[in-house]
Amino acid sequence: MNLESLRQECTSVPNYFNFCKIIRSLEKAKILEGYRHPFNRKKYVYLSPFGEGQLSLTENPSSVSKETLIHDIKVSEIGKSFVDQGWMNNVQLEHELHNKRNFRVTYKIIPDALLEGAKNGVSYKVALEVELSRKSNQRIVEKARQYVASTFYNYVLYIFSKRNYMEKYIEIIRSSVSSEEFNRFLFFIDETMSANPTDLIEMEGFFKGKTVKLSEVFEPVK
């Protein structure tokens, strides 16, 4: 989470200068580690291995990887946006699901994030997959079939950084599952996601044979 977003999450929102001073002291104490995003230049912070140890998280580490930070930052941002819009009431990131005992054994596949919402009193679950690069055809098919085989997820939402990625995934998945199963998949595009905050309201994509906006698919939790 970037510094301003983290500051806004505080129960009593502190002065920005004082907040940054606290963050710097936690970095100096090796409890937090920082990362400057190469595109938007915002600073993001996360618990260091030492910090996790101080919070007794050594048995269930956050699994933050410097190699996938840009991707993980975007997943976290999108998940938070779903909650902020009122479209979801809970979000669990991949590392949180990994840390749940037997989650993979029970549900077969772990998404980038699990979104949980409700409509007309009925709860539903959405697997979120953020694709900044394209996987192999075999991996795309394998993952789609794993989702189809799982009754845990009601829908699978793919968000892509490039239109040609989205078009290829649609083509491959459509030819690999039944029509009914294909209707569980949503495909959306945000071609500026690497540099800018994702605008869920205006995001366009493909769902159940139609070109739609994300805001037409999801609505505030009821």
C-alpha positions, -999 to +999 in steps of 0.1 A: +000+000+000+013+035-008+020+060+020-011+081+014-035+052+011-019+037+043-023+070+061-060+072+052-065+037+067-055+049+101-083+052+126-074+088+133-058+102+101-024+117+112-006+147+097+012+135+065+046+149+077+043+131+111+031+099+094+061+098+071+084+104+101+069+074+118+073+053+086+110+064+083+116+053+119+101+019+113+123+015+082+153+025+101+144-001+127+142-027+099+105-034+106+093-020+073+108-021+039+101+005+012+097+004-026+095+033-050+072+024-080+091+031-112+061+044-131+039+064-107+069+072-083+048+066-052+064+049-023+050+017-010+059-001+023+055-036+036+067-057+066+102-069+064+110-105+075+123-090+108+090-070+112+070-101+106+090-118+133+082-089+157+045-095+151+049-133+155+041-139+118+071-162+111+049-193+107+027-175+082+049-149+064+033-125+039+053-140+011+060-105-004+085-109-032+106-081-046+104-098-080+066-094-082+061-062-063+046-042-092+021-069-099+012-074-062+008-036-057-017-035-085-036-065-072-038-048-037-049-015-052-077-031-073-089-052-044-091-021-022-109-002-049-136-029-051-142-024-013-141+014-016-167+013-043-189-008-021-189-036-047-173-061-023-173-065+015-141-084+018-108-090-001-082-116+007-048-114-012-029-144-025-005-147+004-034-146+029-050-176+011-016-194+010-014-191+048-048-207+053-044-243+062-052-267+034-067-240+012-051-252-020-058-288-012-095-280-006-101-255-034-074-266-059-064-231-071-054-198-055-061-165-073-042-132-071-071-122-047-104-135-035-133-109-037-164-116-016-196-098-022-234-103-018-264-095-040-300-097-027-287-114+004-269-141-016-231-143-011-207-149-040-170-152-045-149-138-074-114-150-082-093-120-093-064-125-118-043-095-128-023-102-160+006-078-167+021-104-190+008-132-210+010-168-199+016-198-222-015-213-239-011-244-219-010-225-186-041-204-196-061-236-204-049-254-173-059-226-149-092-220-166-101-257-162-091-256-126-115-227-120-142-245-138-137-276-117-139-256-085-173-249-069-157-225-045-155-196-070-187-183-086-168-161-111-133-155-124-124-119-132-093-113-154-079-077-157-053-072-184-027-045-191-030-050-229-059-056-253-042-083-273-036-103-240-074-101-233-084-111-268-061-141-267-073-153-233-109-150-245-101-170-276-082-197-257-106-201-228-137-200-249-124-230-269-114-249-238-146-249-217-184-252-223-206-222-231-221-223-196-187-225-180-174-196-201-201-174-187-184-176-153-154-157-168-151-119-170-124-102-191-115-065-186-088-042-198-069-013-183-041-003-206-027+023-183-026+001-152+012+001-149+014+039-145-020+051-132-046+041-106-072+018-120-106+034-127-130+006-120-161+027-130-150+033-166-132+000-171-146-019-202-145-056-210-163-087-220-189-108-201-215-133-212-210-124-249-213-087-244-190-057-242-198-040-209-184-016-183-173-031-150-198-008-132-226-025-152-216-059-138-210-051-101-231-029-078-230-020-041-233-050-018-269-056-007 
